[in-house]
Amino acid sequence: MNNERNLRRTVLPNGLIVLTERMEHLRSVAMGVWIKSGSRCEPAETNGISHFVEHMVFKGTKSRTAQSIAREMDAIGGNLDAFTSKETICFNVKSLADHVPIALDVLTDLVLNPVFAPPEIERERGVILEEIKIDEDNPDVLVHELFTQNFWKGHPLGKPILGTTETVGRLNQDQLQQYHSDRFHGGNIIFSAAGNLDHDQFTAAVAEKFSSLSGGATPVELSAPQPSARILLRNKKSLEQVQICMGVPAPPITDQNRYATLILNTVLGGGMSSRLFQTIREERGMAYSVYSDLSPYRDTGTLCVYAGTSVGKVLEVVNLVVTEFRKLKEEPLSDEELTRAKDQVRGNILLGLESSSSRMANLARQEMYFQQSFSVDEIISRIGDVTAAQVQAMAQRLFDPERIAITLLGRLDGLKLGRNELVC
């Protein structure tokens, strides 16, 4: 139990973990069922199956049709949603506190009792294939997908969460049911909730719903992938801009130096005052969108820079990014820039804790990766302890010219880019 945020944790006999945060001032409750498996757990031949199962649970259960699920949630003004990521599938609902019994019943029913009816599978297959096309038509999404596939080449972490038209086209009822049986068991589920609720009452209700679920065995996953510093130039003549995605391996989510990495990313491209935004957009006017982003996983991670610009400015933009890498390696941050980055990170964290949905997700992710809950004061203190020397050391660790990967997507008109342009 964490008294600062009124957190409680209970492990049910089948291994399912129930986490709650009581927020008495709210009139609502956000709850989520988190499956500790995502697209990185999939064999290549069934790539996209996690996301397909996520879609299918909404298409009908043993006692509810897809239409009745939608109507029941609309009748109580609830918001039912789901998403699939590289390392988890989450089914979540937010409702008024008075309607928690109904919302909980619908949520647990669709998680535990999907029927995977063949006609619904075929309809939803068409929906997912259209979703894949949306990403293929969105250049900034596509360049990140191409980068990821090449960066983690040959490993499930590099495969698209949605799958491909080929793999999604092959998935059948038996495979979906088998995946659900293998992954949706007590030892692989976290149930988190935040809002106006009582932990003991809520846990008793969850225990009753999940009493028939077995503990199951921990899924066997592949070891951490090896990054590949590839230079990929993909020509797409229909685009007006060239999309740039360049990145390096970064520490995993549990790394002891994660706060220094967070500050480094904030300074580099984490907002409007960041170096990349100020240099490339504000001073040079060479891009509308430019930023850097961290993607940490349980055993590895990436730090990526994105920009969209015209083909004639690509090499200059790449050079400006590489120059910022070099500056971060060679020059410690000033006290003013370090303080500003820390204040920005603190603000983002505290603002993120103002919604019950984000607190619910925060509970689950800390349990999933750390098996404990860190207090806000502890996190803020760790951020405050980051020094300019630690940020510089992290920059020297990350920005190795031989480990920089880059993907260019657009009408390249014979553009050439070599390793010598990435020296920092």
N, C-alpha and C positions, 0 to 999 in steps of 0.2 A: 504493500500500500504506500502511496505517495501523498502525504498530507497537504503539501503545498497546492497541488491541483486536485485534491480529492480523487485520487486514482485508486482503483482496486483491480486485483488480478486473481482469477480462479482457474485452475486446471481441472477439467471434467475427467471422469474415469477413463474415457476413450481417448484422452490426450488433447481434446479440443481446448483451446485457451480462450477464456472470456475476459476482456478488458473493458473497464468503464471509467468514465470521468463524469462525476456529478456536477452539473451546472444549474443550480437552483433558480437563477435569474431568467433562464430561458423558458419558453413555452413549447419547445420542440425537442426532438431527439434525432440524431443522425446515427445510423448503425451500418456496419459493413461486414460482410463475410469475405475473408481474404484467404485465397488458396495459395499456398506457398510453392507454386509452380507457374511458369510462364513459357514464353516461346523458346527460351534457351534450353528447355527440357525436352524439346521435340526431336525425334529422328528426322533426317532430311526428307524422307519419303512422306512424312505426315506434317510437314511444315505448315503452320496455320491452324492446326487442330485446336489449340487452346482458345484462340479467338473464335473459331467456329462453334465450339461448345458454349462459350460465353453468349453468343447470339442465340443458340438453340434453346437455352433454358427459358427464354422469354416466349417461346413458341408453343407452350402448353405443358401442363403437368398431368399427373394421373387424375387430378380433381378439378383442374382449371384449364380453360382454353386461353389462348393468347389474348382474346378480346376481353374475357372476364378479368384477367390480371390487370389489364389497362383500366378497365372500368372501376374495379375495386380501389385502385390507387387514386384515380381521379375523384372518386366519391369522397375520399377523405382529404383531398388536397395534397396528397403525398407526392414525392419525387423519387421515382425508381430508376436506377441507372446501373451501368457496369462498364468496366474497361479491362483490357488485357495489356500487360507490359512484358518486358523481357523476363521478369522474375516473379510475377504474380498475376492472378486474376482476382478482381474485386467486384462483388455485387453489393450495391449500397442503396439505402433508402433513407429519406428524411421525412418525418411526419410530425404533427402535433403530438405532444406527450399523451394526450387522451386517446390517441389512435394507435399507440405503440402495439397493442395486442393484434390489431388487424395487419399493420405494416409488417410485424414480425412473422405473422402466419404466412403472408404472401411471400416474403423474402425467403423464408426457410423452405417453403413448398417448392419454389422454382429452383432452389439450389439442390434440394434433395431428391425431387421427384420428376425430373424432366422425362418426357416420353420419346423424344427423338423420332417423331413420326416421319416416315419416308416422304410424303408429300410436302411437309414443312421443310425437310432437309433440302429438297430440290428448290423450293421457293427461296430459302435463305441463302443457298449457294449462289443464286442469281444476285441477291442483294450484296453479298460479300465480293463477288466479282466486279460489281459496279463500284464498290468501295475501293478496290484495288486500282481501278481505272482513275478514280478521283486523285489518288496519290500520284499516279503516273502522269497525270495532267498538271500537277502542281509542282512547278520546278524547284522551289526551295525545299519541299518535302522529298522530292526525287533525288536531289543532290545529296541530301543527308543519308538516304537509303543506299545510294550507290557507294558513298564513302564508307558506311558501316559494313556493307557486304564485303568490301575489299580490305578494310582494316582488320576485321576478324575473319578473314577468308578461311573457309573449311571448317568453321565452328558454328554451332547453332546460335551463338550470340550474334553472329553476323547475318542470320537469316531474317527476312521481314516478318514482323508480328502477324500481318494479315495472311502470310503465305503467298504463293504465286498462283497464277491462273491454272497451272498444271497440277500442283498439289491440292489446291482447293477443289479442282474439278474431279479428283480421284477419291476424296474422302467419302466414306459410306457409314451407314447406321451402326454397323458392328464396331467400327473403329471409334466412333464418337462415344458409344456406350462403354467401350472398354477404357477409353481415356477417362471418362467420368468416374468409373469404378476404381481405377488405379489412383487417381489424384484427389478425389473428393472424399477423404476419410478424416477421422478425428485428429490424428497426429499431424495432418498437413493443413489444418485450418485454424485461423485466428478469427474470433468474432469480437469486434470492437464497437463501442458505442459511446457517444458523448451527448450530454444534454440533461434535461430534467427527468432523471430516472433514479431508482433505487437499485444498487448493485445486487443485493441478495435476491430481490424479486425478479429482476431481469435475468440473472444467472439461472434461477430456478426455471424460468420460462424457456430459456435457451436449452437447458439440460433436458427438459421434457421433449422439446422438438427434435433434438439430436440424439436421444437415448438409444435409438436403434442403429446408429452409425458406428461402424467398427473403428478400431484405432488405426489399423493399416500399417504398412511398412514405409519407411522413409524412402522416397524415390531416389534412385541412383542417377547422378548427373555427371557429365563430363568435367574434367579438370579445367582450370582457367585457360582461356585461349591465348595464343601467342600473337601479338600485333604484327601487322605487315605494313611497312612504310612505303606504300605504293603511290606512284604518280599516275593518276588516271585522267585522261582527256577524252570526254564523251561529246561527240558532235550532235547537236540537235538544232537543225536549221530553223525550226518554227519559233524559237525563243528570241526575244529582242535583247535580253541581258545574258551575260555569262554568270552562272551561279558558281561561287567559290566555297568549298568546304575544306578546311585544312585543320589537322589535329595531331595530337600526340597521346601516347598512353598516360593515364593518370592514376592516382592511388584508388584503391577500393573504398567503399563507403565507410568501413570501420577503421581506416588508417589513422594512426595516432597524429599525423600531420594534416588531417582533413581541414582543420580550421585555417591553417596557413594557405592551403590550396584554395579554399573558398575566398579568402581575401585576395589572393593572386588573381583569380578569375574576375572578381568584382572590379579590381583596378584595370585589368586588361580590357574587358568588354562587357561588363555587367550592368551597364546603365548609361544614361545620357552624359554623365560626367566622366565616363571611362575613357581611357587613352585612345582606343580604336574609334569610338564614336566621335570624339573631339577631333582627332587627326584626319580620319578618312571622310567623315560626313561634314562636320562643322567647318574645318579649316580648308579642306580640298574640294568638297562638294562632289565626291566621286562615287558615292553610294547613298541610297535612301535607307537601306537596312544593313546594319553591320553590328555584330555582337559576338561574344564568346559564351560558351555554355559548358557546364560540367555534367557528365553522365556517369556517376559512380555505381558500380555493381558490387555484389558480395565478395568478389575476388579480383576485380580489376576495374578499369574505368577509362574514360577519354575526356580530354579537354579539346573542344572544337571551336574554331572561328568560322563564322559565316559572313559572306558579303555578296551582294549582287551588283554588277557594274557592266559597263559596255566593254566590248572585246578589246578596244584600244587602250583601256585603262587597267586591264587585268594584271599585267606584270608589275605595274606601279603599285597597285593595291597589295599584291602579294609581297612586294618589297617593303611596303609600309608595315605590314603585319610582322614580317620577319625582323624589321628594325625594332619594333616594340618588344619582341621576344628577346632580342639582344640587350636592349636597355634594361629589361627586368633582370637579366642575368648579371649585368655589369654594374648597375647602380642601385643601391638600396633606396627604398621608398622614403620620401620626405615625411617628417612627422605629420604634416598637414594632410598629405594624401593617405597615409596609413589610418589616421583618425577618421577621415571622411569615409573610407571604405568600411571601417569597423562600424561606424554609425549607420551606414546604409544596410549592412548585413543584420545588425541588431533590429533595425526598424522593420525589415522584411520578415524576420522571425516573429517579432511581437505582433505585427499586423496579421500574420498568417494564423495566429492563435486566437483571433477574435471570432472565428466561425466554428460552430460545432462540427461541421463536416471536416474541416482541416484538422481539428483536434482528434477526431475519430481516426483519421488517416495517420496522423502523427503517432498515436498510440500503437497502431498495428505495425508501422514501419520500424519503430524502435524495438518492439518485441521481435520482429522478424530478423533484424540484423544484429541487435545488441543483447537481446534477451533481458532487457531492463529498460527503465524509463528514466531519462535524464531530466532534472528540473530545469526550468527556464534560467534560473540564476546560475546554475552550473554551466549551461551552454554560453550564456552571455559572458561569464567569467573567462571561459576558455577562449572566446573570441578576443576579449580584452587583453589576454596574455600573449597574443601573437605579436612577434617582433618583426621589424624590417629585415633583420638578418635571416629569420626563418622563411620569409616570403622570397627573399633573394636565393636562398639555398634551394627552395622548391623550384624556382624558375630554372636554376642551373641543372636540377635533376630532370625536369620535364623537357626543356627545349633543346634537345639533342638533334642537330641537323640530320643525322642518320635515321632518326625515328619519326621525323615529320612526314605525315602522309597528306596528300592533297588530291582532291577531285574537282575537275572543272567540267561544267555542263552548259552547253549553249552553242551558238553559231560561232565556232572558233576560228574560221577563216585561215586555217593553216598555222594557228598559234602553237608555239613550241615552249615547253617548260621543262627545265632539267634540275637535277639535284643541286647544281651550283647556285640556283636562285633561292635556295632554301637555307643557305649557310647563315647561321646566327651565332 
